[in-house]
Amino acid sequence: MIRFTFGAHELDAVHTADFSQLVEAIKGRSIVSLGEWEGESRFELGLSGSVMLRVLTSGTDIEINCVSTQNPNEPLASALLLGDMPGTVPVWQLEAKLRGLRTAFAIFYLLENSRQEELAEYLRHHPFGDIDRALLATEDRLHIESVSYGSWVATVRTKARTALNALIAVATIVFPRTRDAFLKKIEAEASIKDTRARRDEVALARETFELRKDQTEYALNLAEKIGDDEARAILYRRLRHAVYELASGDPDEDEIRRATQKTFAEGKKDQNGSED
C-alpha cells in the first residue's frame, strides 16, 4: 500500500494527501540533495524551494511524505509556472520570460502595496526604466533559485510577505488557461507548510478568483489605481510588453497577446466611464 502525506512527523503535523496534490507540490522543482538514514527505512530528496520528499517504508507499506524545510525567517519560496513549452527552448526566450516576470511582478507589487504615486512619478520620468531595480528594495524583489522543465517552472523567493498576491496576479492574468493549475499549485504548497491560517488564506483566494467574471478585470482595476492619464498610458504599454515577454513561446501566445492588447489598450475608459 502506498500512502501520500504532507507535513512533518517530527511535529506530529502529518495529514493525508492524494497523488495529484503531491504532483502539484513537487512538479518542476530541482533536486538539490539526497539523503539515506542508516538503519532506517527512510530515503530523502531535498528539492528547491525548501521542500523535502521522503520515502518511508514499513513492511509492505510505503509512505511518500512531502514536508517544508523552510525556517520561519527564511524568504518565502514559490514554484511559479512559466507557461507550457517544449523540453528545450532558446536561451533568449527564457531570458525574455524572466524579464517579463520581474517587470510585471514589480508593477503589481507596487500597486498592491498602494505605491501608485511613486510608480507614476517614476514612469513619467523613466517610461522605459527598470521598475524592479529602481523601486523595489532587495527584500521585496524576486530571487530565483531554480528553473526546471515541468512544464517550465521557476522556483522564486522573496522576503516580502505581501508578494503572494502579486505573483498570483501575474500568473493568472498572463496564463488564463493554466489559472486553475496555478491555484492548485499554491494550494499544494500551503498544505506542505501545513498552517491552518495559510490554507484558509489560499482557499479564500481561490473563492475570490472563481467569483470574478474575468481575472483581467482585477489587473485593470489595479492599473487604474495609478489615477494619472499620462502615467496610466505608460503603465499600460509596460504591462503589455511584460505580458508579451512572459507569454513568449506558450501555445496560447497569440491569444494572450490579443487579450492583453484589448485589456490594456490606449484610450481605455476610466472608472467613471469617460475616455482617457
Secondary structure per residue as TSV (DSSP state, phi and psi in degrees):
chain	resnum	aa	ss	phi	psi
A	1	M	-	360.0	134.2
A	2	I	E	-109.7	130.3
A	3	R	E	-121.1	137.9
A	4	F	E	-111.7	131.7
A	5	T	E	-139.2	156.6
A	6	F	E	-119.1	149.6
A	7	G	S	101.8	161.1
A	8	A	-	-91.9	129.1
A	9	H	G	-64.6	-34.7
A	10	E	G	-60.3	-28.7
A	11	L	G	-102.2	5.9
A	12	D	T	54.1	44.6
A	13	A	-	-127.5	36.5
A	14	V	-	-91.1	135.5
A	15	H	E	-134.7	152.0
A	16	T	E	-74.6	141.7
A	17	A	E	-127.8	174.8
A	18	D	-	-112.0	171.9
A	19	F	H	-62.0	-39.0
A	20	S	H	-64.1	-37.2
A	21	Q	H	-64.4	-40.4
A	22	L	H	-62.4	-44.1
A	23	V	H	-58.6	-46.5
A	24	E	H	-62.0	-35.7
A	25	A	H	-70.6	-35.9
A	26	I	H	-108.0	-10.4
A	27	K	T	-60.1	128.7
A	28	G	T	84.5	-4.4
A	29	R	-	-81.9	149.8
A	30	S	-	-91.9	145.7
A	31	I	E	-80.3	122.9
A	32	V	E	-113.4	-13.4
A	33	S	E	-160.8	159.2
A	34	L	E	-131.5	146.1
A	35	G	E	-147.7	140.0
A	36	E	E	-126.4	133.3
A	37	W	-	-96.6	110.3
A	38	E	T	-63.1	130.7
A	39	G	T	84.4	-2.6
A	40	E	S	-124.9	150.7
A	41	S	S	-87.4	70.9
A	42	R	E	-148.4	129.3
A	43	F	E	-132.9	135.5
A	44	E	E	-126.4	140.3
A	45	L	E	-119.2	120.2
A	46	G	E	-84.7	128.7
A	47	L	E	-113.7	156.5
A	48	S	T	-60.9	153.7
A	49	G	T	82.6	20.7
A	50	S	T	57.5	51.8
A	51	V	E	-124.6	138.2
A	52	M	E	-118.0	132.1
A	53	L	E	-109.2	118.5
A	54	R	E	-111.5	139.0
A	55	V	E	-112.4	112.7
A	56	L	E	-114.6	130.6
A	57	T	E	-120.7	144.6
A	58	S	E	-148.9	102.4
A	59	G	T	65.2	-124.1
A	60	T	T	-93.8	-0.5
A	61	D	E	-90.8	141.9
A	62	I	E	-127.0	131.6
A	63	E	E	-117.0	126.5
A	64	I	E	-101.3	108.8
A	65	N	E	-111.4	128.9
A	66	C	E	-115.2	126.4
A	67	V	E	-140.8	147.0
A	68	S	E	-81.0	135.5
A	69	T	-	-110.1	15.9
A	70	Q	-	-76.0	128.6
A	71	N	-	-75.6	153.1
A	72	P	T	-55.3	-33.4
A	73	N	T	-93.7	1.3
A	74	E	S	-77.4	152.7
A	75	P	-	-59.9	144.8
A	76	L	E	-63.9	139.0
A	77	A	E	-116.4	142.0
A	78	S	E	-146.1	139.3
A	79	A	E	-90.4	114.9
A	80	L	E	-108.6	125.4
A	81	L	E	-70.0	133.3
A	82	L	-	-105.9	7.4
A	83	G	-	111.6	166.7
A	84	D	-	-93.2	110.1
A	85	M	-	-137.4	166.0
A	86	P	-	-66.3	173.7
A	87	G	S	-64.9	-23.9
A	88	T	-	-128.9	140.1
A	89	V	-	-135.8	155.6
A	90	P	-	-61.7	144.7
A	91	V	H	-59.0	-39.3
A	92	W	H	-60.5	-33.8
A	93	Q	H	-69.7	-42.1
A	94	L	H	-65.2	-39.9
A	95	E	H	-60.8	-43.3
A	96	A	H	-64.3	-41.0
A	97	K	H	-63.3	-42.2
A	98	L	H	-68.3	-36.3
A	99	R	H	-65.6	-42.2
A	100	G	H	-64.0	-37.9
A	101	L	H	-62.0	-49.4
A	102	R	H	-70.9	-30.6
A	103	T	H	-68.8	-48.8
A	104	A	H	-64.0	-41.5
A	105	F	H	-61.5	-44.7
A	106	A	H	-60.4	-42.8
A	107	I	H	-63.0	-51.4
A	108	F	H	-67.7	-33.4
A	109	Y	H	-64.7	-44.3
A	110	L	H	-64.5	-43.0
A	111	L	H	-68.2	-39.9
A	112	E	H	-61.6	-30.2
A	113	N	T	-101.4	22.6
A	114	S	T	56.3	39.4
A	115	R	-	-108.1	34.3
A	116	Q	H	-65.8	-35.0
A	117	E	H	-65.9	-41.6
A	118	E	H	-63.8	-41.9
A	119	L	H	-65.2	-43.6
A	120	A	H	-61.2	-44.2
A	121	E	H	-61.6	-42.0
A	122	Y	H	-65.8	-43.2
A	123	L	H	-66.3	-33.9
A	124	R	H	-63.5	-36.6
A	125	H	H	-93.4	-23.9
A	126	H	-	-137.0	71.0
A	127	P	T	-60.6	-25.2
A	128	F	T	-113.5	18.1
A	129	G	S	-72.7	167.3
A	130	D	-	-87.2	95.9
A	131	I	H	-61.4	-41.1
A	132	D	H	-57.9	-53.2
A	133	R	H	-68.2	-36.8
A	134	A	H	-77.2	-38.3
A	135	L	H	-115.2	-15.5
A	136	L	-	-98.6	131.9
A	137	A	-	-70.4	160.9
A	138	T	T	-53.9	-41.2
A	139	E	T	-73.2	-15.2
A	140	D	T	-91.0	-23.2
A	141	R	S	-72.4	158.5
A	142	L	-	-77.6	135.7
A	143	H	E	-119.3	130.5
A	144	I	E	-94.8	135.2
A	145	E	E	-103.9	-38.6
A	146	S	E	-160.7	156.8
A	147	V	E	-129.4	123.2
A	148	S	E	-131.6	155.5
A	149	Y	T	-84.2	123.9
A	150	G	T	176.8	36.6
A	151	S	T	-82.6	113.7
A	152	W	T	44.3	94.1
A	153	V	E	-125.8	131.2
A	154	A	E	-106.4	126.7
A	155	T	E	-89.7	113.0
A	156	V	E	-118.7	154.7
A	157	R	E	-129.7	150.3
A	158	T	E	-152.6	144.8
A	159	K	S	-79.8	-13.9
A	160	A	-	-76.0	122.0
A	161	R	T	-70.7	-19.8
A	162	T	T	-94.6	11.9
A	163	A	H	-77.1	-22.6
A	164	L	H	-58.9	-44.5
A	165	N	H	-61.2	-38.6
A	166	A	H	-66.6	-40.2
A	167	L	H	-64.8	-43.2
A	168	I	H	-63.3	-42.1
A	169	A	H	-58.3	-46.9
A	170	V	H	-61.6	-53.2
A	171	A	H	-66.0	-41.8
A	172	T	H	-81.8	-22.2
A	173	I	H	-80.6	-42.1
A	174	V	H	-73.2	-40.3
A	175	F	-	-119.0	74.0
A	176	P	G	-59.7	-29.5
A	177	R	G	-65.5	-31.3
A	178	T	G	-104.3	15.6
A	179	R	H	-57.4	-47.1
A	180	D	H	-65.5	-39.1
A	181	A	H	-62.6	-40.5
A	182	F	H	-65.4	-42.9
A	183	L	H	-65.4	-35.7
A	184	K	H	-63.0	-38.2
A	185	K	H	-67.1	-42.5
A	186	I	H	-61.5	-41.5
A	187	E	H	-63.9	-41.3
A	188	A	H	-62.6	-40.8
A	189	E	H	-66.1	-35.7
A	190	A	H	-64.3	-36.3
A	191	S	H	-68.4	-36.2
A	192	I	H	-60.1	-46.6
A	193	K	H	-72.2	-21.9
A	194	D	T	56.6	41.8
A	195	T	-	-108.4	129.4
A	196	R	H	-57.9	-43.0
A	197	A	H	-62.8	-40.8
A	198	R	H	-64.2	-43.1
A	199	R	H	-66.6	-38.2
A	200	D	H	-65.5	-37.8
A	201	E	H	-63.0	-43.2
A	202	V	H	-69.1	-39.0
A	203	A	H	-60.6	-40.7
A	204	L	H	-65.4	-39.4
A	205	A	H	-61.0	-44.1
A	206	R	H	-61.1	-45.0
A	207	E	H	-59.7	-41.4
A	208	T	H	-64.3	-44.1
A	209	F	H	-63.9	-41.5
A	210	E	H	-69.8	-26.3
A	211	L	H	-75.8	-24.7
A	212	R	S	-73.7	135.3
A	213	K	S	-63.2	-40.5
A	214	D	-	-150.1	125.6
A	215	Q	H	-63.1	-24.1
A	216	T	H	-63.8	-25.3
A	217	E	H	-61.4	-34.9
A	218	Y	H	-64.3	-44.8
A	219	A	H	-62.0	-42.6
A	220	L	H	-65.0	-43.3
A	221	N	H	-62.8	-39.0
A	222	L	H	-63.8	-47.1
A	223	A	H	-62.3	-35.7
A	224	E	H	-72.8	-11.6
A	225	K	T	-62.9	-20.3
A	226	I	T	-66.2	-26.4
A	227	G	-	62.8	20.8
A	228	D	-	-138.3	121.6
A	229	D	H	-57.4	-46.8
A	230	E	H	-64.4	-48.9
A	231	A	H	-66.6	-36.4
A	232	R	H	-64.8	-40.0
A	233	A	H	-61.7	-42.3
A	234	I	H	-66.9	-41.7
A	235	L	H	-60.8	-45.0
A	236	Y	H	-58.5	-42.3
A	237	R	H	-63.5	-43.2
A	238	R	H	-66.7	-39.3
A	239	L	H	-66.0	-41.8
A	240	R	H	-58.2	-47.8
A	241	H	H	-65.3	-40.4
A	242	A	H	-62.8	-42.7
A	243	V	H	-66.2	-41.3
A	244	Y	H	-56.8	-44.3
A	245	E	H	-67.7	-44.2
A	246	L	H	-67.1	-31.9
A	247	A	T	-87.4	-0.6
A	248	S	T	-57.0	126.8
A	249	G	T	88.6	-10.1
A	250	D	-	-74.3	145.5
A	251	P	T	-56.4	-28.5
A	252	D	T	-96.3	19.6
A	253	E	H	-55.7	-46.5
A	254	D	H	-63.0	-42.6
A	255	E	H	-65.3	-40.8
A	256	I	H	-64.0	-41.2
A	257	R	H	-62.9	-44.1
A	258	R	H	-62.4	-44.5
A	259	A	H	-64.2	-38.5
A	260	T	H	-67.5	-41.4
A	261	Q	H	-60.9	-38.2
A	262	K	H	-71.6	-42.3
A	263	T	H	-69.3	-46.8
A	264	F	T	-108.9	52.2
A	265	A	-	-81.5	151.1
A	266	E	T	-65.1	144.8
A	267	G	T	75.5	21.1
A	268	K	-	-63.6	145.5
A	269	K	B	-66.8	142.1
A	270	D	-	-84.2	-176.8
A	271	Q	T	-67.5	-19.4
A	272	N	T	-90.6	-0.3
A	273	G	S	91.6	-3.0
A	274	S	-	-88.5	156.2
A	275	E	B	-78.7	144.4
A	276	D	-	-70.0	360.0
